[in-house]
Amino acid sequence: MFSFWKKNKDKLEENRRESFAIILANTAKILEEADLLKHAEIVSSIAKALYIKDDKEFIKRINGVEMWGGAGAVWEVYIDNKGAKKEFEKEMIRLIDLMEDVGILGRGIKPIRKIFINESIK
């Protein structure tokens, strides 16, 4: 497990941090505007680990159950506003793509991207 963190820690270069920060900020804003404050706080707390450059904590939290787990996870929120829902789906796809590109994508997250892609086609 340690080798996973060590291997991927160096991949969070400054330009990648900025990309993650933008996606997470956009996601938190969408959630706040949808009055999903608990979920917005989860996303913001993940971003805090990024801002203080605690890569190990960031990687752990960005792959954690609060984001990708079962009922109550961020990815499973219901957003009534169709425009906001589409924006949320777009940000989730961008986040998963970036996680994969950087090499920190955890197990079981790729199928979630397919769900968002299928939803965005409708």
Buried (B, 14 or more C-beta within 10 A) or exposed (E): EEEEEEEBEEEBEEEBBEBBEEBBBBBBBBBBEBEBEEBBBBBBBBBEBBEEEEBBBBBBBBBBEBBBEEEEBBBBBEBEEEEBBBBBBBBBBBBBBBBEEBEBBBEEBEEBBEBBEEBEEE
